[in-house]
Amino acid sequence: MEPIAPDRVDRISLAQLDDLVRRGERVFLLDVRKESGYRDSATSAAGAIRVPPDRATETVSALGLPHDAWLVSYCS
């Protein structure tokens, strides 16, 4: 897997995410909704890791997530 440049944002569909998971890729879902959106919602993606959007880089670094994994963030 080739690293993605930090200044480039890639978007994937749910079908593409599902394909990554089915192929056995290491995928981490990051819930980066603002606090109010997170608190007011009754739903979230199964297994998602809560990452405050204003501290996303610091939080992900502190979690020590693998550098060769897919980090897929979502918000609403």
Protein Blocks (a to p, Z undefined) as FASTA:
>chain_A
ZZddfkbccdddfklmmmmmmnopacddddfbdfklmmmpcbdcehiacddfklmmmmmm
mnopafkbccddddZZ
